[in-house]
Amino acid sequence: MKMEESTRKKMVKIFGRFMQAEVPMTEQQRVMKVAGEEITFHEVNFTDVNHPVLVDLRKTAKQCGLDLRIWFPGMVGTMELNTNRLNVHIDKGTDGKWRISERMNFDASPSIIRTMDEIIARGLDKELTVRKPFQFKRAPAP
């Protein structure tokens, strides 16, 4: 989703120092048998999850009240919407080094967050308690 320009500027101001920072990654070739066939794939992981750049990135996100998700090739994630989550991508450059990409985004654009807040503020029904994240009262027993 496209982010509003003011939000992008704030994000770049806070997180811009991380863009293009090198993060050591380990690549390994793996072979897996699927239905009797061998499939070869490359697995990418952090060389050091406590690398100073990653520690500082996590700390900064936490100070901003953001949940952080770091994406790199082969990562699998869930599709739930977390309006406070910052997605940071790590890509491999043409020089073979892994760096934090300029592709940083939130799970939801500010307009979706405002729409959700408006729905919550209005309430869906006078007798229905609505809280973030959408928690509903149980229906009475029949």
Phi, psi and chi 1 to 4 in degrees:
 res  aa     phi    psi   chi1   chi2   chi3   chi4
   1 MET       -  145.9  -64.4  179.6 -167.4      -
   2 LYS   -80.5  132.5 -170.5  159.8  179.4  158.0
   3 MET   -89.2  144.1 -174.1  178.9  -55.9      -
   4 GLU   -62.6  147.9  -72.0 -176.8    8.1      -
   5 GLU   -60.8  -41.2 -169.6   58.6   32.2      -
   6 SER   -64.0  -38.7   62.5      -      -      -
   7 THR   -67.0  -41.1  -56.9      -      -      -
   8 ARG   -61.4  -43.0  176.8  171.9  -93.3  -58.4
   9 LYS   -62.7  -42.5  -75.9 -179.8 -177.4  176.6
  10 LYS   -63.6  -42.9  -71.9  176.1 -169.9  171.8
  11 MET   -64.5  -42.8 -170.7  172.4   68.6      -
  12 VAL   -64.9  -38.2  168.6      -      -      -
  13 LYS   -62.3  -43.1 -175.4  176.3 -179.3 -179.7
  14 ILE   -78.6  -46.0  -64.6  167.5      -      -
  15 PHE  -103.1   -1.0  -68.3   95.9      -      -
  16 GLY   -58.4  -30.9      -      -      -      -
  17 ARG   -66.4  -18.0   65.1 -169.4  169.8   99.5
  18 PHE   -86.4  -21.9  -63.9  103.7      -      -
  19 MET   -61.9  130.6  -68.2  179.1 -175.6      -
  20 GLN    73.1    8.6  -63.4  -56.3  -51.5      -
  21 ALA   -70.9  137.4      -      -      -      -
  22 GLU   -78.3  135.0 -168.6  174.3  -28.1      -
  23 VAL  -128.4  117.5  177.8      -      -      -
  24 PRO   -65.6  129.0   -4.4   10.9      -      -
  25 MET  -125.0  153.1  -56.4  -66.1  -77.1      -
  26 THR  -110.7  130.8  -58.0      -      -      -
  27 GLU  -113.8  131.6  -65.4  178.6   78.5      -
  28 GLN  -132.5  140.0  -65.4 -179.9  -17.5      -
  29 GLN   -85.2  131.1 -174.3  171.1  -36.9      -
  30 ARG  -122.0  150.0  -60.5  -85.1 -170.4 -160.5
  31 VAL  -122.7  132.0  177.4      -      -      -
  32 MET  -133.4  142.1  179.7 -175.5  -69.8      -
  33 LYS   -94.0  126.3  -82.6 -165.0  173.5 -174.1
  34 VAL  -129.3  119.6  177.4      -      -      -
  35 ALA    51.7   41.0      -      -      -      -
  36 GLY    81.2   -4.5      -      -      -      -
  37 GLU  -104.2  139.1 -108.4 -174.6   80.3      -
  38 GLU   -85.4  128.6  -76.4 -169.8   -3.4      -
  39 ILE  -118.4  129.6  -62.4  174.2      -      -
  40 THR  -103.6  133.9  -57.1      -      -      -
  41 PHE  -145.3  164.2   62.3   97.0      -      -
  42 HIS  -104.2  132.5  -68.1  -85.9      -      -
  43 GLU  -108.3  132.9 -175.1  176.2   82.5      -
  44 VAL  -117.0  133.9  178.5      -      -      -
  45 ASN  -145.2  163.9  -76.4  -56.2      -      -
  46 PHE   -66.7  138.2  -65.6  114.5      -      -
  47 THR   -71.7  -39.5  -59.2      -      -      -
  48 ASP  -143.0  108.0  176.7    9.9      -      -
  49 VAL   -65.5  -15.6  -66.3      -      -      -
  50 ASN  -106.2   25.9  -67.4  -46.0      -      -
  51 HIS   -59.5  139.8 -174.8  -87.2      -      -
  52 PRO   -52.2  -37.0  -24.7   31.4      -      -
  53 VAL   -64.5  -43.0  170.5      -      -      -
  54 LEU   -68.5  -40.0  -63.2  172.6      -      -
  55 VAL   -62.2  -46.1  169.7      -      -      -
  56 ASP   -65.3  -40.0 -165.7   15.0      -      -
  57 LEU   -62.2  -46.9  178.6   60.2      -      -
  58 ARG   -61.6  -43.3  -75.5 -172.3 -151.0  104.9
  59 LYS   -63.1  -44.6  180.0 -179.1  169.7 -172.4
  60 THR   -64.1  -43.9  -57.3      -      -      -
  61 ALA   -61.2  -43.3      -      -      -      -
  62 LYS   -63.3  -42.2 -173.9  175.1 -177.2  175.7
  63 GLN   -62.5  -28.5  -72.6  172.3  -21.3      -
  64 CYS   -87.7    0.6  -67.3      -      -      -
  65 GLY    74.6   26.4      -      -      -      -
  66 LEU  -108.9  143.6  -62.0  171.8      -      -
  67 ASP   -84.1  141.9  -68.2  -28.4      -      -
  68 LEU  -113.6  133.3  178.1   66.7      -      -
  69 ARG  -127.3  124.5  178.5  162.6   49.9 -175.6
  70 ILE  -105.3  121.9  -58.8  174.9      -      -
  71 TRP  -103.0  140.7  -69.0   96.2      -      -
  72 PHE  -146.7  164.7   46.8   84.0      -      -
  73 PRO   -50.6  134.5  -27.6   36.1      -      -
  74 GLY    89.2   -6.6      -      -      -      -
  75 MET   -69.1  143.7  -87.1  -99.0  -29.4      -
  76 VAL  -119.9  134.6  177.0      -      -      -
  77 GLY  -135.6  167.1      -      -      -      -
  78 THR   -82.0  166.9   59.2      -      -      -
  79 MET  -106.4   14.4  -65.8 -177.1   62.2      -
  80 GLU   -69.7  154.9   88.2  -80.7    1.4      -
  81 LEU   -94.7  119.8  175.9   68.0      -      -
  82 ASN  -121.2  103.9  179.4  -17.4      -      -
  83 THR   -67.5  -13.3   56.4      -      -      -
  84 ASN  -104.1   14.0  -67.1  -37.6      -      -
  85 ARG   -97.5  130.3 -179.5  165.0   41.9 -142.8
  86 LEU   -99.9  124.4  175.2   65.4      -      -
  87 ASN   -97.5  125.1  -66.0  -65.9      -      -
  88 VAL  -120.3  134.6  173.1      -      -      -
  89 HIS  -108.8  140.5  -61.0  -95.7      -      -
  90 ILE  -114.5  124.5  -63.4  179.2      -      -
  91 ASP  -122.7  155.1  -64.1  -37.9      -      -
  92 LYS   -90.5  127.1 -171.9  175.0 -174.5  177.8
  93 GLY   -80.9  170.2      -      -      -      -
  94 THR   -64.5  -19.7   54.3      -      -      -
  95 ASP   -86.0    1.8   60.3   -1.2      -      -
  96 GLY    86.4   -1.0      -      -      -      -
  97 LYS   -93.8  145.4  -65.3 -178.4 -179.8 -179.0
  98 TRP   -93.6  131.0  -67.8   88.5      -      -
  99 ARG  -137.9  155.0  -67.3 -175.5 -179.3   84.7
 100 ILE   -69.7  127.6  -65.9  177.5      -      -
 101 SER   -79.5  164.4  168.6      -      -      -
 102 GLU   -80.2   -4.4  -65.6 -180.0    9.1      -
 103 ARG   -82.2   83.1  -65.7 -177.8  -59.5  130.0
 104 MET  -112.6  137.1  -68.2 -174.3 -173.9      -
 105 ASN  -155.3  165.5   55.6   46.6      -      -
 106 PHE   -95.9  157.9  -69.6  106.6      -      -
 107 ASP   -60.3  -29.9  -86.1    3.1      -      -
 108 ALA  -135.8  145.7      -      -      -      -
 109 SER   -73.2  158.2   69.6      -      -      -
 110 PRO   -56.1  -32.1  -27.7   36.4      -      -
 111 SER   -67.8  -36.4   58.9      -      -      -
 112 ILE   -68.5  -40.8  -74.4 -178.2      -      -
 113 ILE   -61.1  -44.6  -65.5  168.3      -      -
 114 ARG   -61.9  -42.8  -84.3 -165.8  -51.6  -83.1
 115 THR   -61.2  -44.4  -59.2      -      -      -
 116 MET   -62.0  -43.8  -72.1  175.3   62.8      -
 117 ASP   -61.4  -39.4  -73.1  -17.3      -      -
 118 GLU   -65.5  -41.4  -71.7  169.8   11.2      -
 119 ILE   -63.4  -43.8  -70.4  168.7      -      -
 120 ILE   -64.6  -42.9  -69.7  167.2      -      -
 121 ALA   -63.0  -39.0      -      -      -      -
 122 ARG   -71.9  -35.6  -89.0 -162.9  -36.9  -96.9
 123 GLY    79.8  148.7      -      -      -      -
 124 LEU   -88.5  -22.0  -58.2  175.2      -      -
 125 ASP  -162.0  144.0 -174.8  -52.1      -      -
 126 LYS   -57.3  -33.0  -63.0  -79.0 -174.2 -144.3
 127 GLU   -97.5    6.8  -64.7  179.9   23.9      -
 128 LEU  -106.0  120.0 -176.1   64.6      -      -
 129 THR   -80.1  126.5  -57.4      -      -      -
 130 VAL  -122.6  122.9 -178.9      -      -      -
 131 ARG  -131.7  158.8  -67.8 -178.8 -124.9  130.1
 132 LYS   -76.5  140.8  -72.3 -175.9 -177.7  177.6
 133 PRO   -80.7  125.6   28.4  -29.4      -      -
 134 PHE     3.9   91.0  -64.5  108.3      -      -
 135 GLN  -117.6  123.8  -65.4  175.9  -23.5      -
 136 PHE  -108.6  152.1  -59.2  101.4      -      -
 137 LYS   -69.4  150.4  -71.9 -177.2 -179.5  177.4
 138 ARG   -70.2  147.1  -75.6 -170.6  173.8 -163.2
 139 ALA   -69.9  144.0      -      -      -      -
 140 PRO   -62.4  149.4    6.8   -8.2      -      -
 141 ALA   -64.1  143.5      -      -      -      -
 142 PRO   -71.4      -   14.0  -16.5      -      -
